[in-house]
């Protein structure tokens, strides 16, 4: 008889507002299944950090949180706020100067044209982050929209929120939680570097987690948040999007340590590749190249933490992605069974016959019928093909979404969450 449930971790991936909406559906389904209260650790990245931080910092009940974020995703446009601020005005002035320089080509002052262009380029290359401190402005917007100047110390003890970013100085994750900010490189020095987490702005940690390179200004840690100010002379954390290191948010809850969980739910808002790449300029091509790097990191993580889990880690891991079809999840389970990628406790919980386990492909129809009945597959509210298409077509920026986009993302997340948890995390139900 099980007397104590395993520590449960929930990983929420990056992906802008698309991820925020998709993960809202994940939380809603966990709540409806009476499982959300069992989550001990929520590990988040980028857009997933908005969902996780809004949920953990919310002071009302779940339904009021859900309604607030649901409507907020349709009305709170971060990009519009930036463009309508003094920052947007400053950018507009620079653009006018740049294109205004072409006027001189038509006058006797044509020699001024290359000088003005050169000055503009030098200013951008040398002083971009000073002229356009976008991350500071986004922190203000996040506080206005979501966090009301709350600090990390105001987060609850349960569930424990772990917000992930990437530290360029060490090429390691830098995490934020209720009572700790840390990078393992700093933590294990002979003379460890310590930080003060309690009063650190929650919104700033979300900015660090979602600080997309080339778009946002890197986030730094002010002297006041170092426990020993002398450390600021040697150590200068430079924080960017957590997805550069771990776009799933799954790293912390899978590795041994203070956040290690024996049961992990991984909600991935990646929509997959359409196979049609658009690169009309160097910057677009560079971004596509970065996407390839991040995709390789993601695939390597999935192999080590999900697919090789049965051999290496022996955890219950329910992973699902926006790009998946719920109709294929049971057949995917059977393929994993055939490849010996399902842990024994999960196999036992589903009461599969010995001959089925020995030859899953031969008995695929029987296993499918058995699991569909056990999972209540027919009762799951599955999205239509057009709803899936709408959900997957949502881009990964921070502009407000249309209601139908939010609804489709939530519906897709709810269906995948329910089925994958039932398939891969049966202990959550045995210990309810």
C-alpha positions in Angstrom: 0.0 0.0 0.0 1.3 3.5 -0.9 1.4 5.7 2.1 3.1 8.8 0.6 2.7 10.2 -2.8 5.8 10.9 -4.8 7.0 14.5 -5.2 5.2 15.9 -8.2 6.8 18.3 -10.6 5.2 20.4 -13.4 7.4 21.8 -16.2 6.0 24.6 -18.3 8.0 25.4 -21.5 8.7 28.6 -23.2 6.8 30.1 -26.2 5.5 33.6 -25.5 1.8 34.1 -25.0 1.2 30.9 -27.0 2.8 29.0 -24.2 1.1 31.1 -21.5 -2.3 30.1 -22.9 -1.4 26.5 -23.6 -0.2 26.0 -20.0 -3.3 27.7 -18.7 -5.2 24.8 -20.2 -2.8 22.4 -18.5 -3.4 23.9 -15.1 -7.2 24.0 -15.8 -7.2 20.2 -16.6 -5.0 19.4 -13.5 -7.4 21.4 -11.4 -10.5 19.7 -12.8 -8.9 16.3 -12.2 -8.2 17.3 -8.6 -4.5 16.9 -9.2 -3.2 20.5 -9.2 -3.1 20.5 -5.4 -0.6 17.6 -5.5 2.0 19.6 -7.5 5.0 20.3 -5.3 7.3 22.1 -7.8 6.5 24.2 -10.9 9.5 24.7 -13.1 9.0 27.3 -15.7 10.7 29.0 -18.7 9.8 32.1 -20.7 6.1 32.2 -21.6 5.5 29.3 -19.1 6.9 31.5 -16.4 4.1 34.0 -16.9 1.5 31.3 -16.3 3.4 29.7 -13.4 4.1 33.1 -11.7 0.5 34.4 -12.2 -0.9 31.2 -10.6 1.5 31.0 -7.7 1.3 34.7 -6.9 -2.5 34.9 -7.2 -4.3 35.6 -3.9 -7.8 34.4 -4.9 -9.2 31.0 -5.8 -8.3 29.1 -9.0 -11.4 30.1 -11.0 -10.7 33.8 -10.4 -7.0 33.3 -11.5 -8.1 31.4 -14.6 -10.6 34.0 -15.6 -8.1 36.9 -15.0 -5.4 35.3 -17.1 -7.8 34.1 -19.8 -9.2 37.6 -20.4 -5.7 39.2 -19.9 -4.2 37.2 -22.8 -6.8 38.8 -25.0 -6.3 42.4 -23.9 -2.8 42.8 -22.4 -0.5 43.5 -25.4 3.1 43.9 -24.2 4.4 44.9 -27.7 1.8 47.6 -28.1 2.7 49.0 -24.7 6.4 49.2 -25.7 5.7 50.9 -29.0 3.4 53.5 -27.3 5.9 54.3 -24.6 8.9 56.7 -24.6 11.0 53.8 -25.8 8.9 53.5 -28.9 9.1 57.3 -29.4 12.9 57.1 -29.1 13.0 54.3 -31.7 10.8 56.3 -34.0 13.1 59.3 -33.8 16.1 57.1 -34.7 14.2 55.8 -37.7 13.3 59.3 -38.8 16.9 60.4 -38.5 18.1 57.3 -40.5 15.6 57.8 -43.4 15.9 61.6 -43.2 19.5 61.3 -44.0 18.5 60.3 -47.6 17.2 63.9 -48.1 20.8 65.1 -48.1 21.5 63.0 -51.2 19.4 65.5 -53.1 21.2 68.6 -51.9 24.6 70.1 -51.8 25.0 68.5 -48.4 25.1 65.0 -49.9 28.5 64.4 -48.1 26.6 64.4 -44.8 24.7 61.3 -45.8 27.4 58.6 -45.1 28.3 60.4 -41.9 24.8 60.4 -40.5 24.3 56.7 -41.5 27.6 55.8 -39.9 26.7 57.6 -36.6 23.3 55.9 -36.4 24.9 52.5 -37.0 27.6 53.1 -34.4 25.1 54.3 -31.9 23.0 51.1 -32.4 26.0 48.8 -32.2 27.7 50.5 -29.2 24.8 51.8 -27.1 21.8 49.7 -28.1 21.1 48.5 -24.6 21.4 52.0 -23.1 19.3 53.7 -25.8 16.7 50.9 -25.8 16.5 49.2 -22.3 13.6 47.1 -23.5 13.7 44.6 -20.6 13.3 47.4 -18.0 10.2 48.6 -19.9 8.9 45.0 -20.1 9.4 44.7 -16.3 7.2 47.7 -15.8 4.6 46.3 -18.2 4.6 42.9 -16.4 4.0 44.6 -13.1 1.2 46.6 -14.6 -0.5 43.6 -16.2 0.3 40.7 -13.9 2.4 41.1 -10.8 1.7 44.4 -9.1 5.4 44.8 -7.9 5.4 41.6 -6.0 8.7 40.0 -5.0 10.0 36.4 -4.9 9.6 36.3 -1.1 5.8 36.7 -1.6 5.6 33.4 -3.5 4.0 30.5 -1.6 5.9 27.6 -0.1 3.6 25.1 -1.9 3.8 24.7 -4.8 7.4 25.9 -5.1 7.9 28.0 -8.2 11.3 27.7 -9.9 11.8 30.2 -12.7 14.6 29.4 -15.2 16.9 31.8 -17.1 20.3 31.3 -18.8 23.4 32.9 -17.4 25.7 33.8 -20.3 28.7 34.4 -18.0 28.7 30.7 -16.9 26.7 29.0 -19.7 24.5 27.5 -17.0 20.9 28.0 -15.8 20.3 30.7 -13.3 17.1 30.1 -11.3 14.8 32.2 -9.2 12.6 30.8 -6.4 11.0 32.0 -3.2 14.1 31.9 -1.0 16.9 31.4 -3.5 18.5 32.8 -6.6 21.4 30.8 -7.8 23.6 29.4 -10.6 25.3 26.0 -9.7 28.6 27.4 -11.0 28.5 30.1 -8.3 27.1 27.7 -5.7 29.9 25.3 -5.8 32.8 27.7 -5.8 35.3 27.4 -2.9 33.8 30.6 -1.7 30.2 30.5 -2.9 28.5 33.5 -4.3 25.1 34.1 -2.6 22.2 36.2 -3.6 19.3 37.8 -1.7 16.1 36.5 -3.2 13.4 37.7 -0.8 13.1 41.3 -2.2 14.0 40.5 -5.8 11.2 41.7 -8.1 9.1 38.9 -9.4 8.5 40.6 -12.7 12.2 41.0 -13.2 12.7 37.3 -12.8 10.1 36.7 -15.5 11.8 39.1 -17.8 15.1 37.3 -17.3 13.3 34.0 -18.1 11.8 35.4 -21.3 14.6 37.6 -22.4 14.9 36.6 -26.0 18.4 37.4 -27.4 18.5 40.1 -30.2 15.1 41.3 -29.0 15.4 42.1 -25.2 18.1 43.6 -23.1 20.0 41.1 -21.0 19.0 41.2 -17.3 21.7 41.8 -14.7 21.7 41.5 -10.9 22.1 44.7 -9.0 24.6 45.0 -6.1 21.8 45.2 -3.5 20.9 41.5 -4.3 24.4 40.1 -3.6 24.9 39.0 0.0 28.5 40.1 -0.3 28.9 43.2 -2.4 32.6 42.4 -3.0 31.4 39.5 -5.2 30.1 42.1 -7.7 33.6 42.9 -8.6 34.3 39.4 -10.0 30.9 38.0 -10.9 28.5 39.6 -13.3 25.5 37.4 -14.2 24.1 38.2 -17.6 20.7 36.6 -17.9 18.8 35.8 -21.1 15.9 33.5 -22.0 15.9 30.3 -20.1 15.0 28.5 -23.3 18.6 29.0 -24.6 19.6 26.3 -22.0 16.4 24.4 -21.4 13.3 25.3 -23.3 11.2 22.6 -21.6 11.8 23.8 -18.0 12.3 20.1 -17.2 16.0 20.2 -16.3 15.6 21.1 -12.6 12.8 18.7 -11.8 14.6 15.7 -13.4 18.1 16.1 -12.1 19.2 15.1 -8.6 18.9 18.0 -6.1 16.5 20.1 -4.2 13.9 20.2 -6.9 14.1 16.5 -7.9 10.7 15.0 -8.5 9.8 11.3 -8.9 6.7 12.2 -11.0 7.0 14.8 -13.7 4.4 16.4 -16.0 6.0 18.3 -18.9 3.8 20.7 -20.9 5.5 21.8 -24.1 4.0 24.6 -26.1 6.2 24.0 -29.1 4.1 23.6 -32.2 6.7 21.7 -34.3 8.1 22.7 -37.7 5.9 23.3 -40.7 8.9 22.5 -42.9 8.6 25.9 -44.6 11.4 28.3 -43.5 11.1 32.0 -44.1 14.4 33.9 -44.2 14.4 37.0 -46.3 17.3 38.7 -44.5 20.3 37.9 -42.3 18.5 38.5 -39.0 15.7 36.1 -39.9 18.2 33.5 -41.0 20.1 34.0 -37.8 16.9 33.4 -35.8 16.1 30.3 -37.7 19.7 29.1 -37.0 19.1 29.6 -33.3 15.8 27.7 -33.5 17.8 24.8 -34.9 20.2 24.9 -32.0 17.4 25.0 -29.5 15.6 22.2 -31.3 18.7 20.0 -31.0 18.9 20.8 -27.3 15.2 19.9 -26.8 15.6 16.6 -28.7 18.6 15.7 -26.7 16.7 16.4 -23.4 13.7 14.4 -24.6 15.9 11.4 -25.3 17.7 11.5 -21.9 14.8 12.6 -19.7 11.8 11.0 -21.3 12.6 8.2 -23.8 15.6 6.8 -21.9 13.8 7.3 -18.6 12.9 3.6 -18.1 16.6 2.6 -18.3 18.3 5.5 -16.6 16.0 7.4 -14.2 12.9 5.3 -13.5 10.5 8.3 -13.0 6.9 8.7 -14.1 7.1 11.3 -16.8 4.0 12.5 -18.7 5.3 14.6 -21.6 3.0 16.2 -24.2 3.4 18.9 -26.9 1.1 21.3 -28.7 2.3 19.7 -31.9 0.9 16.3 -31.0 -2.4 14.8 -31.8 -4.3 13.2 -28.9 -5.5 10.5 -31.3 -2.0 9.3 -31.6 -1.1 9.2 -27.9 -2.1 5.6 -27.2 -0.4 4.3 -30.3 2.7 6.3 -29.1 2.5 4.6 -25.7 2.4 1.2 -27.5 5.5 2.1 -29.5 7.3 3.1 -26.3 6.3 -0.1 -24.8 7.8 -2.0 -27.7 11.1 0.0 -27.3 11.2 -0.8 -23.6 10.7 2.9 -22.8 7.9 2.5 -20.2 8.9 1.9 -16.6 7.7 -1.3 -14.9 5.5 0.4 -12.3 3.5 2.1 -15.1 3.1 -1.2 -17.0 1.9 -2.9 -13.9 -0.6 -0.2 -13.1 -2.2 -0.6 -16.5 -2.7 -4.4 -15.9 -1.3 -5.3 -19.3 -1.2 -9.0 -20.1 2.2 -10.7 -20.3 1.8 -11.7 -24.0 0.9 -8.0 -24.8 4.1 -6.8 -23.1 6.2 -9.4 -24.9 4.9 -8.5 -28.4 3.1 -5.0 -28.3 3.0 -4.7 -32.1 1.2 -8.0 -32.5 -1.4 -7.1 -29.9 -1.7 -3.4 -30.8 -5.5 -3.6 -31.3 -6.1 -5.4 -28.0 -3.8 -3.0 -26.1 -5.5 0.0 -27.7 -9.0 -1.2 -26.8 -7.8 -2.0 -23.2 -6.2 1.4 -22.7 -9.0 3.4 -24.3 -11.5 1.8 -21.8 -9.2 2.4 -18.8 -8.4 6.0 -19.9 -12.0 6.9 -20.6 -10.8 7.9 -24.0 -14.2 8.4 -25.5 -15.1 11.0 -22.9 -12.0 13.2 -23.5 -13.0 16.5 -25.2 -10.7 16.4 -28.3 -10.0 19.4 -30.5 -11.0 19.3 -34.1 -8.4 19.5 -36.9 -9.2 23.1 -37.5 -8.9 23.9 -33.8 -5.5 22.3 -33.8 -4.4 24.3 -36.8 -5.5 27.5 -35.1 -3.7 26.7 -31.9 -0.4 25.7 -33.7 -0.5 28.8 -36.0 -0.2 31.2 -33.0 3.2 32.9 -33.0 5.5 33.1 -30.0 5.5 36.8 -29.3 3.8 38.9 -26.6 1.0 40.4 -28.5 -2.6 39.9 -27.3 -4.4 36.8 -28.7 -7.9 36.5 -30.2 -10.4 34.6 -28.1 -10.6 31.7 -30.5 -6.8 31.3 -30.3 -6.9 31.1 -26.5 -9.8 28.7 -26.6 -8.1 26.4 -29.1 -4.8 26.4 -27.2 -6.5 25.6 -23.9 -8.6 22.8 -25.5 -5.6 21.2 -27.0 -3.7 21.3 -23.7 -6.6 19.9 -21.7 -7.0 16.9 -24.0 -3.3 16.1 -24.1 -2.9 16.7 -20.3 -5.7 14.3 -19.4 -4.7 11.4 -21.6 -0.9 11.6 -21.1 -1.2 11.8 -17.3 -3.5 8.8 -17.3 -1.1 6.9 -19.5 2.2 7.8 -17.9 1.5 8.9 -14.3 -0.9 6.4 -12.8 0.4 6.8 -9.3 -1.2 10.3 -9.2 -4.5 8.5 -9.1 -3.5 5.7 -6.8 -2.5 8.2 -4.2 -5.5 10.6 -4.5 
